[in-house]
Amino acid sequence: MSHCSKRKVLVTGGSSGIGAAIAQLFLANGDLVIATGATKEEVERAQAQLGSNEISFQELDVRDGSAVQACIDEIDSLDVLVNCAGVIRRNAEHEPEVFADVIDINLNGSMRVCTAAREKLKQRNGCIINTASMLSFFGGGLVPGYSASKGGIAQLTKSLAIAYAPDGIRANAVAPGWIATQFTQALQDDSQRSEAILSRTPLGRWGEPEDVAGPVLFLASDAARFVTGVVLPVDGGYLIT
C-alpha cells in the first residue's frame, strides 16, 4: 500500500468523535473515505458538521449482519478497514440485556465487519485497525459490558492477525486513553474525576480525537508493514503509571 495511489478506507463509527477524526485524517492524506453512523440522524449531523462532500457517509447498524454485508458489497475495493463503531452505557451495563447489546455492537459488530471485508482486503493486501481501550487492560466497575467488549477486541485483533496473515492482511488496534469526546463529557465536567485522570496522566491533559487518528494512519501505512497483532496504547502515558 502506497500513499501515492488513492486507497479506499472504510471507517465504521466515523460520524463523530474519534471515528470522525480518523476519517478526516485519511481524507487529508488523499485517501477515499467512507464513514458510517449508526442512525440516519448521526449521518445527517456528520454531513452538516463536517460539511465535506468528499467523505461518503452511510447509515450502518453493525448489529445487522445483512446490512454489514450489503455495505461491503457496495464498495468496489477496500484497502483499510477501521472499526470505530461503539457504545458505552454507564451504570446500565449490569443489566444482562444492556450488557449483551454493548457486546453485540462493540465486539460482535467489529467481527461482522472484519469477516465481511476479508475477501476485499485480501485482494488489496489491506489492513484492519480496531478500536480497543484502556479498559482492554483495566476493569471498569460501571461498564462491565464495555470493558468486556474492549478486552475482547484486544484478543480478537491478535487472533485475526494470525488468521488473516496468509491473506496478506495485517490486523492491529489502538487503545485510546482518556479522550475528550461526548463519551467522556460527564467525566470532563466532573472536576474531581477530571483531576484524578489528569494527575495520573504523565502528559497532563485530556487527549483529543486527532491524537488517536495519527497512530491509526501510521498503522495503516507502509511504515507499519511488519506490524501486526499489536494493541497500541494512545493514552498520554496513563497505562504506565
N, C-alpha and C positions, 0 to 999 in steps of 0.2 A: 504494500500500500504506500503510495507516494502522495505527498501534498501537491504534486504538480498537476495531477488529474483530479477532477471533482469526485469525491466519494459520496455515496448515498448513506445518510445517517438517520436512524430511527431512534427517537428519544421518547419512551413512554413516560407519562407524568411530566411532560415537558411544557405544560401550560402555566406553571407557576413555580416559585421558589427555586430550589437547586436545579430542578429539571429545566426550567426556563433559562437559567444562566448557562447551563451546559449547551442547550440548543442554540443560544445566541453566539456562544464562543465558536462552535463548529461552523455556524454561518459566517462569522467574521474570518474564519480560517479558509473560506472559499468552498466549503462543502455544501451539498444539497441536503436540506434538513426537513424531516417530517417529525412533528411533535404531536403527542396525543394528550387529551384531557379526559377525565372520567365522565363528564357530562357535557351536554350542549352548552350550558351556561359557562362552564370553565373555558371551553374552546372560544366562545364569543368574547369573553372577558380578555383572554390572552390576545386575541386578534386586535381588540380595541386598544389594549395597553401597549403591546409591543409594536403595533402599527406596522408590522413587517409582512408584506406580501411574499417575501422571499422564504419564510418558513411556512410549510404546508401544515396547518393544524387540522387534526381529525379527532372525532369523538371515539373513545375506546374504553370499554369496561373490561379489564383484564381478567375478571371472573368468568367471562363469557368466551368459552373456547372457540366457538364457531366465529365469533366476531374477531378474535385474535387471528385466526387462520385467514379470514377474509382480508384483514388489514395487511398481512404479509403477502397474500396473493396479489394484491393490487400494486405492490412495489416490484418494479421490473428487475432490480438488482439491489443488493444490500452489502455494504462494506462494514458498517459499525452499528451495533445494537447497544443502546444504553437503557437499562431497566431502572427507571426512577419513579414509577408509579407506586404510591404507598399511602397508608393512613396510620394515624395514631389516635387512640381514643382513651385518653387518661381517665382513670377511675372507673371506667365501664368494662375494661377487658377481663375482669374477674368473672363476668357473666359468660358462660360457655358459648352462647350464640355469638356474642360480640368477639370473643377470643377467636372463634372459628372464622369469622368474617375477615378479621385483620390478617390471619394466616393466609386466607384464600386470596386476598389482594396482594399482600407484600411478598409472600413466598411462592404460593402456587401460581400466582399471576406471572411472576418472573419466569418460572419454569415453563408455563404455557407459551410465553413469547419466545423463549430460547428454543424450545422444541419446534415451534412453527417456523422459526427463522433459520434453523440449522442448515438446511439444504442451500438456501440462497447465500448464506455466509460462506459455506464451503466453496461455492463457485468463485468467490472473490478473495479467498484466504482472509476472511474477515475476522472481526473480534467482537467480544462481548464485554461490557463493563456493567456490573451490577452495583446496586447501592446497598452497602451494609451500614454499620452504625457503631458508635461507641458501645451501644447495647448489644453488639455481637460479642463483646468481651465482658461487660458488666451486667448485673441484673438490674431490673427496674421495677420496683415494688408496685407502682401504679399502672404499669404497662406490661403485664406478663405476655400478652399476645404479640405486641410489637417486639419485645425482647426476644421471644422465641422465634419470631419470623426472621429477625436480623441475625440471630445465631445460625438459623437455617440457611440464610443467604450466604454466610461465610463458608459453610460446608458444601452447599450446592455449587458455589463458584469453584472450589477446589476439585470437586467431583467432575464437573463439566470440563474443567481444564484438562483432566486426564482423558475423559471420554471423547472429547472433541479434537484433541491434539492430532490424531491421524487424519482428520479432515482439514488440517492447516488452520484451525480456528483457535485463537487464544481467548481465555476467559479470566478476567480479573474483577476486582471490586474495589471501590473506595469506601472508607468508613468515616463519614463526617463526624466531627465532634459537635460542639455547641455552635450552631449556625443560626444567624438572625433571619428567621423565616416566620411565616404565620404559624407553623407548628410549635415554635418556641416563644411566641409573643407573650404568653402568660408568664413564662419564666423571666423573660426580659423585663417585664413590667413589675415583677416582684423583686424589690431592691435587695432583700436578704438572699433570695435564691440566686440572683444575678451576681451578687458579690461573692457568694460561695463558689460559683462556677469560675468567675474571673480570677479569684485568688488562687485557684488550683491550676489555672491555665498559664504555662510559662510565658507565652506570648502576650498574655494580659488583655485580651479583647475577645469579643464575640467574632466568630468567623462570618464572612459574607458568602452568599451563594457563589460568587465569582471565584472565591478561594478554592472551592471544590471543582469548579469547571476546568481549571488549568491542569490538575492531575489527571482528570478524565481524558483530556485532549492528549496528554503525554501517553497514557496507557493505550490509546487508540492509534498512536503514531509508530512510524518505523523505528524511532528511537527506543521503543519498548518491544522490539520484535522478538527478544529472547526472554520476555517476562510473561509468565502465565501462572495462574493459580494463586496470585497474590491478593491479600486484603490490605489495602494501603490506608493507614490512618491519616486523616486530614483534620487535625484536631488542635493545632496550636501547642501540642505537647501534653495535652491533658492525660493521655494514656500512660505517660512515663513518670508521672508524679505520684 
